[in-house]
């Protein structure tokens, strides 16, 4: 056989006795098997390059296809919005996960994306980065708030810990009455109340402001003893004005007493704080082992997840 430049194809007769390829003055005669090979090759190329949509699998979801140029009846790459051919679940499957901290039916079994805050992929347990409701949303297991209270008679260390970690968290401005009136909207706190230790009331220190009370909690001192007597203060001797939005807030001369994170560190333990009042100040010349300077733009979910990741650090780092 010999190779000849192919310009156009015409069929000379219906009997398939002879077939010719004609372009102006050049002619190429092909046998039936060769014609079939050309047809098959053309069909395959059409499928590969998308010339024949009927050859593509009819995929109507973005699950597993986010930001990829794959064939289907709709697209999930970033250009689909401009072209108007996104799959119906494009927003829920590809865009929203970068802004939420939970799993849902659109995310379960997703492919990993670096911009996602947490994962709902099948290997998230192995990689220790599942969203908090992964087991309930994707595996059908009961959530922690739905389970019965555990009957723990003796102290137990969490897996991977030789000593039990102590967690102290606060919800600023949370009135005790909220649990009675809005308990149904607060399932996690209601579960802690039911299964843990709970007091029906408490008396704050005066004034009942954020900084005085939170610093009293971690020092065990009244405001007149630990120095933080209000959210806004003026020191006549130093001619200094303390506010929550001024850099003077970071001056350790205002903070007296020994906060609990320093007590823990002085006893050879690691301490971490996330936005506890006074914890981003070098009290007694020392910061906590792990801490964050206050930034109101950081969402609450990120604050909680960051602390959980601290607890997952190697033992010598936590």
Backbone torsions as a table, in degrees:
resi	resn	phi	psi	omega
1	UNK	NA	156.9	179.7
2	UNK	-130.6	156.0	-179.9
3	UNK	-97.7	136.7	-179.2
4	UNK	-134.2	142.8	177.7
5	UNK	-60.9	131.6	-177.8
6	UNK	-101.6	121.3	-177.4
7	UNK	-108.3	-48.3	177.7
8	UNK	-156.5	158.5	-174.3
9	UNK	-118.3	130.5	171.9
10	UNK	-134.0	147.6	178.9
11	UNK	-100.8	124.9	-173.1
12	UNK	-78.5	-36.1	179.5
13	UNK	-150.8	163.6	-175.5
14	UNK	-81.2	-11.7	-176.6
15	UNK	-84.6	-2.7	-179.5
16	UNK	56.9	24.2	176.9
17	UNK	-74.0	-41.9	176.8
18	UNK	-135.5	145.9	178.1
19	UNK	-135.2	135.2	-177.9
20	UNK	-128.9	148.7	172.6
21	UNK	-110.2	115.9	-170.5
22	UNK	-120.6	133.2	169.8
23	UNK	-140.0	104.6	-177.7
24	UNK	54.0	-102.2	-173.7
25	UNK	-103.5	0.3	-177.8
26	UNK	-108.3	144.2	-177.0
27	UNK	-138.8	138.5	178.7
28	UNK	-129.9	124.4	178.2
29	UNK	-97.2	127.0	-178.9
30	UNK	-118.6	147.4	175.6
31	UNK	-80.9	167.0	-179.9
32	UNK	-57.5	-47.8	179.3
33	UNK	-57.3	-37.2	179.9
34	UNK	-67.0	-39.2	177.2
35	UNK	-61.3	-43.1	179.9
36	UNK	-62.6	-39.6	179.3
37	UNK	-62.7	-42.3	178.7
38	UNK	-62.2	-41.5	-180.0
39	UNK	-64.6	-43.9	179.8
40	UNK	-63.6	-44.1	179.8
41	UNK	-61.3	-41.4	178.9
42	UNK	-62.5	-41.6	179.3
43	UNK	-63.7	-43.3	-179.6
44	UNK	-63.2	-45.5	178.9
45	UNK	-62.6	-36.3	177.9
46	UNK	-62.1	-40.6	178.1
47	UNK	-66.2	-43.5	-175.8
48	UNK	-64.2	-44.6	-174.9
49	UNK	-94.0	11.0	174.2
50	UNK	74.5	20.3	-179.8
51	UNK	-77.3	-18.9	179.8
52	UNK	-125.2	94.9	-178.9
53	UNK	-56.5	-27.1	-178.0
54	UNK	-67.4	-17.6	179.1
55	UNK	-81.4	-19.7	-177.6
56	UNK	-81.5	150.3	176.6
57	UNK	-69.8	136.1	-177.0
58	UNK	-81.4	90.3	-178.3
59	UNK	-105.5	127.3	-175.1
60	UNK	-117.8	14.1	-178.5
61	UNK	-130.1	156.1	177.1
62	UNK	-92.2	-1.2	-177.8
63	UNK	-60.2	120.7	-178.0
64	UNK	78.5	4.8	-176.3
65	UNK	-125.3	6.1	-173.6
66	UNK	-56.1	127.4	175.1
67	UNK	62.0	24.5	175.8
68	UNK	-113.9	142.8	177.0
69	UNK	-88.0	83.9	179.6
70	UNK	-116.8	156.4	-178.5
71	UNK	-77.5	152.5	178.3
72	UNK	165.2	177.7	-179.9
73	UNK	-75.8	-9.8	175.2
74	UNK	-147.6	166.7	-174.7
75	UNK	-116.7	160.7	-178.6
76	UNK	-133.2	14.1	175.9
77	UNK	-87.4	171.9	-172.8
78	UNK	-67.0	-19.6	179.9
79	UNK	-80.1	-9.8	-173.9
80	UNK	-66.2	-29.3	179.1
81	UNK	-65.6	-44.5	179.7
82	UNK	-66.8	-37.0	-178.4
83	UNK	-83.6	-15.4	177.9
84	UNK	74.3	26.6	-179.7
85	UNK	-127.6	33.9	176.4
86	UNK	-69.8	150.7	170.6
87	UNK	-65.7	155.9	-175.4
88	UNK	-62.3	-27.8	-177.5
89	UNK	-99.1	18.6	-177.3
90	UNK	-58.9	-48.7	-178.7
91	UNK	-62.3	-49.4	-176.2
92	UNK	-67.9	-34.8	-173.9
93	UNK	-89.3	-35.9	-172.0
94	UNK	-109.8	-34.8	-173.0
95	UNK	-95.9	-51.3	-175.5
96	UNK	-59.8	-35.4	-179.1
97	UNK	-56.4	-23.4	178.3
98	UNK	-76.0	-6.6	-176.1
99	UNK	-122.5	0.5	-179.0
100	UNK	-124.7	167.7	-174.9
101	UNK	-122.8	19.4	-176.9
102	UNK	-132.9	163.0	175.0
103	UNK	-92.4	153.8	172.1
104	UNK	-148.7	-178.2	-174.7
105	UNK	-62.1	-26.4	179.4
106	UNK	-76.4	-27.8	-173.3
107	UNK	-93.8	-25.8	-175.6
108	UNK	-56.1	126.8	-179.4
109	UNK	80.2	15.8	-177.1
110	UNK	-68.2	163.1	169.8
111	UNK	-83.2	147.8	-177.7
112	UNK	-66.6	139.5	175.3
113	UNK	-132.3	132.4	-176.4
114	UNK	-64.4	-23.3	-177.7
115	UNK	-85.0	-4.9	179.9
116	UNK	-80.7	141.2	-178.2
117	UNK	-70.3	-35.0	179.0
118	UNK	-147.5	171.7	-171.6
119	UNK	-118.0	148.0	171.8
120	UNK	-121.2	21.1	179.7
121	UNK	-74.0	164.2	-176.9
122	UNK	-66.6	-19.5	-178.4
123	UNK	-105.8	16.9	-176.3
124	UNK	-68.0	-31.4	178.0
125	UNK	-64.5	-43.8	179.0
126	UNK	-62.8	-36.8	-178.8
127	UNK	-91.2	-2.3	174.0
128	UNK	60.5	39.9	179.9
129	UNK	-137.6	29.6	179.5
130	UNK	-68.6	150.5	168.6
131	UNK	-65.1	156.8	-170.1
132	UNK	-62.3	-27.0	-177.8
133	UNK	-105.9	22.6	-176.1
134	UNK	-58.8	-49.1	-176.5
135	UNK	-62.2	-38.2	-179.2
136	UNK	-75.7	-43.9	-174.4
137	UNK	-77.6	-35.5	-172.8
138	UNK	-107.3	-23.9	-177.7
139	UNK	-111.2	-4.5	176.8
140	UNK	75.5	13.8	179.3
141	UNK	-81.3	156.6	177.9
142	UNK	-68.1	140.2	177.7
143	UNK	-75.9	164.6	-177.4
144	UNK	-59.5	-38.8	-178.0
145	UNK	-70.0	-18.6	179.7
146	UNK	-89.1	-16.6	-178.4
147	UNK	-77.5	158.5	176.2
148	UNK	-74.0	158.3	178.0
149	UNK	-63.5	138.5	177.1
150	UNK	-78.9	140.1	177.6
151	UNK	-96.7	88.4	-178.2
152	UNK	-101.6	110.8	-177.2
153	UNK	-89.9	-25.4	-179.9
154	UNK	-126.0	147.3	178.9
155	UNK	-58.7	138.9	179.8
156	UNK	-130.8	140.6	176.4
157	UNK	-86.9	140.0	173.9
158	UNK	-60.9	159.3	-180.0
159	UNK	-58.3	129.7	179.1
160	UNK	90.6	-0.8	-179.4
161	UNK	-113.9	137.0	172.8
162	UNK	-90.9	-22.2	175.9
163	UNK	-129.5	143.8	-178.9
164	UNK	-70.3	128.0	175.6
165	UNK	-73.3	149.9	177.1
166	UNK	-109.2	124.3	179.6
167	UNK	-111.7	129.6	176.3
168	UNK	-125.6	117.6	178.7
169	UNK	-132.4	156.1	-175.9
170	UNK	-136.5	142.1	171.2
171	UNK	-109.7	102.7	-174.8
172	UNK	-64.9	135.0	177.5
173	UNK	78.1	15.4	-177.7
174	UNK	-90.6	107.0	-179.7
175	UNK	-75.0	145.4	178.6
176	UNK	-59.9	-32.0	-178.3
177	UNK	-65.0	-20.9	-178.4
178	UNK	-60.5	-36.2	-178.6
179	UNK	-65.6	-34.8	178.6
180	UNK	-75.0	-41.5	-175.1
181	UNK	-83.3	-39.9	-172.8
182	UNK	-120.0	22.9	-177.3
183	UNK	-56.0	-34.1	179.9
184	UNK	-65.9	-21.1	178.2
185	UNK	-94.9	1.5	-177.2
186	UNK	-126.6	66.2	-172.0
187	UNK	-63.0	-37.5	-177.0
188	UNK	-70.6	-47.4	179.7
189	UNK	-66.2	-36.8	177.3
190	UNK	-64.0	-36.6	177.4
191	UNK	-67.6	-40.6	176.8
192	UNK	-62.8	-39.2	177.6
193	UNK	-63.5	-42.8	-176.6
194	UNK	-70.1	-41.1	-172.5
195	UNK	-100.1	-9.9	-178.0
196	UNK	-115.4	-155.1	179.1
197	UNK	-95.7	137.1	-172.4
198	UNK	-144.2	138.9	174.0
199	UNK	-118.5	141.6	-173.9
200	UNK	-73.4	-20.1	-178.5
201	UNK	-159.8	165.0	175.9
202	UNK	-153.0	160.4	179.8
203	UNK	-114.9	116.4	179.8
204	UNK	-74.5	165.0	173.0
205	UNK	-76.6	160.9	179.5
206	UNK	-101.0	135.8	-3.0
207	UNK	-78.1	153.2	-176.4
208	UNK	-81.3	61.2	179.5
209	UNK	-107.3	170.3	-174.1
210	UNK	-63.3	-58.3	-173.8
211	UNK	-67.4	-46.6	179.1
212	UNK	-57.3	-44.7	-176.8
213	UNK	-72.3	-41.5	-179.4
214	UNK	-67.9	-34.7	178.6
215	UNK	-76.1	-26.8	173.2
216	UNK	-67.7	-38.3	179.7
217	UNK	-59.4	-41.3	-174.1
218	UNK	-91.5	-9.3	177.6
219	UNK	-112.0	-21.8	-176.1
220	UNK	75.8	15.0	-177.1
221	UNK	-114.4	154.4	172.0
222	UNK	-75.7	157.5	-177.7
223	UNK	-54.5	-37.2	-178.4
224	UNK	-66.1	-16.6	179.8
225	UNK	-97.7	-33.6	-179.1
226	UNK	-95.3	-6.2	169.8
227	UNK	94.4	-20.2	-178.7
228	UNK	-93.2	87.0	-173.0
229	UNK	-91.7	-6.5	179.7
230	UNK	-167.8	171.4	173.6
231	UNK	-76.8	-20.2	176.4
232	UNK	-132.4	126.4	-176.1
233	UNK	-142.7	155.5	175.7
234	UNK	-127.0	128.5	177.8
235	UNK	-101.2	110.0	-175.8
236	UNK	-65.6	-39.7	-176.8
237	UNK	-66.4	-40.9	-178.0
238	UNK	-95.4	-4.6	-176.3
239	UNK	51.8	49.2	-177.1
240	UNK	-122.4	143.6	-177.3
241	UNK	-119.3	120.3	-177.6
242	UNK	-96.8	122.8	171.1
243	UNK	-137.8	163.7	-178.4
244	UNK	-73.8	-13.5	-178.5
245	UNK	-108.6	2.7	-178.6
246	UNK	-104.2	158.0	178.3
247	UNK	-69.4	-18.2	177.1
248	UNK	-61.1	-22.0	177.7
249	UNK	-59.9	-24.5	-177.7
250	UNK	-92.3	4.8	178.9
251	UNK	-80.4	115.5	-176.4
252	UNK	-65.9	-11.1	-179.7
253	UNK	-65.7	-20.2	178.0
254	UNK	-76.7	-25.8	-168.2
255	UNK	-99.6	116.4	177.0
256	UNK	-109.4	176.2	-179.1
257	UNK	76.1	-179.6	-178.3
258	UNK	-121.8	106.6	178.9
259	UNK	-66.7	157.5	-171.5
260	UNK	-62.2	-28.9	179.7
261	UNK	-68.3	-32.7	175.5
262	UNK	-71.5	-39.9	177.8
263	UNK	-58.0	-44.4	179.1
264	UNK	-63.2	-44.3	-178.4
265	UNK	-66.4	-37.1	178.8
266	UNK	-67.5	-17.3	177.4
267	UNK	-98.7	13.1	175.9
268	UNK	85.6	12.1	179.1
269	UNK	-100.4	160.1	175.1
270	UNK	-89.4	145.3	-179.6
271	UNK	-134.1	137.7	177.1
272	UNK	-132.2	141.0	180.0
273	UNK	-135.2	146.9	177.1
274	UNK	-132.7	96.1	174.7
275	UNK	71.0	17.0	173.4
276	UNK	-70.8	133.3	-178.4
277	UNK	-52.8	124.8	179.8
278	UNK	92.5	-10.8	-175.3
279	UNK	-79.7	-13.5	176.2
280	UNK	-100.6	24.5	178.3
281	UNK	-118.6	141.1	-179.9
282	UNK	-78.7	69.0	178.0
283	UNK	-65.2	130.5	-176.1
284	UNK	55.8	28.1	177.6
285	UNK	75.7	13.9	-173.2
286	UNK	-134.9	136.1	171.2
287	UNK	-97.9	160.9	171.8
288	UNK	-61.5	161.0	178.3
289	UNK	-58.8	-42.0	177.8
290	UNK	-127.9	128.6	179.1
291	UNK	-159.0	165.1	177.0
292	UNK	-130.4	135.4	173.5
293	UNK	-73.2	139.1	-172.1
294	UNK	-59.0	134.1	177.7
295	UNK	-148.0	106.7	-173.4
296	UNK	-65.4	-16.8	-177.6
297	UNK	-78.1	-13.6	179.7
298	UNK	-74.9	122.9	-176.1
299	UNK	-66.8	156.8	-177.7
300	UNK	-60.6	-37.2	-179.6
301	UNK	-60.9	-41.3	179.9
302	UNK	-65.7	-34.6	178.9
303	UNK	-63.5	-46.3	-178.7
304	UNK	-67.4	-46.0	-178.1
305	UNK	-63.1	-36.9	178.8
306	UNK	-62.4	-43.9	178.3
307	UNK	-63.7	-41.0	177.8
308	UNK	-62.1	-37.0	178.1
309	UNK	-70.2	-33.8	173.8
310	UNK	-59.6	-40.3	-179.5
311	UNK	-68.9	-17.3	179.5
312	UNK	-95.1	1.5	178.6
313	UNK	-65.2	159.0	174.5
314	UNK	-54.5	152.4	-172.4
315	UNK	-55.8	-38.3	-177.8
316	UNK	-73.8	-9.6	179.0
317	UNK	-103.0	-8.9	179.5
318	UNK	-127.0	NA	NA
